[in-house]
Amino acid sequence: MNQIERKVKLAVNGGISFGAKLNAKQLAVIVEYMGDHDELELTTFQQLYIEVSEQKVEYVKEKFKEVGLSCYPVGNFVKSLRTCNFCKGEEQEGMPVAIELNERIAGKPVPFTLRPAYTGCPVGCGEPLVNDIGVMKVKDGYNLHIGGKAKGKDAQIGTLLLEQLTPERLYEVVEKIIHLYAEQGKKRESFVKFINRFGFENLKDEVAG
Ligand code: SF4
């Protein structure tokens, strides 16, 4: 009896670097694991969606990793950090901090897809203020905004939660926020709705202490 092959959707990108780019080798490897009639979906969040056989998913992830591709789960998870292009330089715009933050949070399960964004200066090309969690490097510190929403008639900009954080403090606070949302958010409750229900000041008290 023929078994129906189950597919798993993966979100793939080239990791955090100077812009959301893929090189020829990465593209070639992606194509290698696509069937003739498969399609690649481009998302607005600097990710490509690809469906691969459930049986081969770990092998494919390993092959993608070998050429510097990053894979993330699709669904109710923290998405990989959307970033700006770091046009003024790696250190000056905090790329290592963005990479570390992404390592710590991307792929964590949450009640509803959570979009974090990072930008290396106040010009804000990474659009941090219209994402659930937005980090903006300002001079030597990191400003943290929460509750931005790009979609819908009720689109809104995020509110400044804390400013001029050190990298360590930034990681700590963002991890606490995600933990709180994962623990206390209702199933399929968006992060913005969670903040409104939990209360911005209550959330600040919980995570800033
Ligand atoms: S946010 Fe600033 S550092 Fe990042 S790409 Fe835009 S101008 Fe360049």
Residues whose N, C-alpha, C, O or C-beta is under 5 A from the ligand:
A	BS01	SF4	C84 N85 F86 C87 K88 E93 T119 G120 C121 V123 G124 C125 G126
